[in-house]
Amino acid sequence: MTGALQVHSRKTKIAVDTLIFRTAVQSFKDSECKEGPENGVYIYGGFLEGARWNEEKQVVAEMRPGDLYCYMPVIWLDPIEQKDHNPVNIYRCPFYKTSRRAGTLSTTGHSTNFIVSLELPAEHEQDHWIRRGVALLSMLDE
C-alpha cells in the first residue's frame, strides 16, 4: 500500500504525505480481475465479519440470519489528495489480518494484526456498525 502511494506520488509529483486512499468497492469479482487499475491497487480475498456487502445497493448492510461472514468483491484503493476527500455515508471499517483483533502494539500504537481502516459505503451510521463489531478480515480461522 505504501508502495502504491509512492508510485502515485512520483507519477503526479504530489507529496506522498498528502495522499490517502479512496476506497471503491468494484462490481466485479476477483476471478474477473485481469489487470490492475491505472492508479492505486486492487485488493481482494477479504471477508466482512458482522455485516454483508449488498451488491445491489453497493453498501454495507445487515448480515443475513445464520451467516457469519461475507466474501467481499474487489476493492480499489485509489490514491487521492487528502484535501480532496470528503466522504459521506461511510463506515470506517477496520481491516485485520486475522479474526483475532488483538496483537502486540507496534511503534505506531496500532495492533500488529491491524492493517488499515477502509471507508465503505454503508446504509447506517458509523456507531451502528461499531456496536456490531463489523470488520474486514484478510483470512478466516477455519
N, C-alpha and C positions, 0 to 999 in steps of 0.2 A: 504494500500500500504506500509506504514511504517512497519507494522507487517510482511508482506511478505519479505521485505528486512532483517528484524531482524531474521526471521526463517532461511533464506538462509545463513545469516552471521554465525549463531550458527552451522548450519549443515556443512558448508565448512571451518569454522574457518578463514574467511576473514573479515576484519574490515568493519562494516556496512557503515562507511562514505566513503568507496572507491567503493561502489556498486551503480549502476544505473539500470534502466530498459531498456532492448532492447525490442522494440515493434515489434510484429509479428502478422499481421492480418491472421486469420485462414481461411481455405476454407470451414468450416462448420458453420452452423447457431446455435444460442443459443438452439433451440429445440433439436439439436443433441448432445449437450454437456451433457454427463452423469457423468463425474468426472473431477476434476481439474488436472492441469499438475503436473508433478513430482517436478518442481521448479517454483516459481512465482505464478501468478494468471491469471485466465481468467476474462475479463470484457466484458459485452455485454449490449445491450439496448441503445446504443448511436446512435445519428443521426448526420450525416455530413451535415452542412449547407453551401451552396455556391459552392459545388462540389459534386461529387458522387464517390463511390468506384467502379472501373472497376474490376469485378470479374475475367474476362478473363485474363487481364494483371496484376492483383494484384497491382494496383496503384490508387492514387487519380487522377481523371480525370474531364474534364469539365462536368458541370451539363447539363442534357437534358432540352430542352425548356419546360417551364411550371412546372417543378419540383422545389420545394423549399428545400426539404430535401431528404436525402438518409439514410436508415437504415443500420447501419454497421454490418458486421459479427462479430463473436467473436474475441477479441483482446487478445493476450497472452502478458503479461508483464513478461518478463524473466530476472531475476536478473543476471547481469554480472559485472565484474570489469570494472571501467571506463577506465582504461588504455588499455583494450582490445577492446574498442568501437571506430570504425571509419566508420560511416555510409556515404553512397554516394547516390545521387539522392533521397533525402528525403525532406519532408515538416514537419517542426516542428509545428504541429497543436495544437493550444491551445484547451484545454478541459474545458468546463464550465458546471456548474450545470444547468443553465438556459440560454435562448437566450439573456437575459439582460446581457450585458457584463460589466456592472458596478456593484459596490458593495462598501462596506466600505473597506478601506485599513486595512489589518491586520498588525501585527508586522513584518511580512516578507516583507512588501512592495507590496504584491500582493492583488488583489481584493478578497474579501471573496467568490465571485462567481467563481473564477478561481480554477481549480483542479490541472492540470499539463499540460505540453506540451508533446505530443506523436509524435514520429518520424514515419511518414507514408511514404512509398514509393510513389513517385509522378512522373508524366510524364513531369512536368515543374519545373522551378527553384522556390525557396522559395518566391521571390518577386512577382511572378505571382499570387500565392495563397493569399499572404498578401493583395495585391490590391483588390482581390475579397472578402476579409473578411471571408475566409474559417475557420470554427471552428467546433469542435466536441461538441455536446450538450448531456447532460445526460437525458434531457426531453424536450418535446415541450410545447409551450404555450397553444396549443389547448385543 
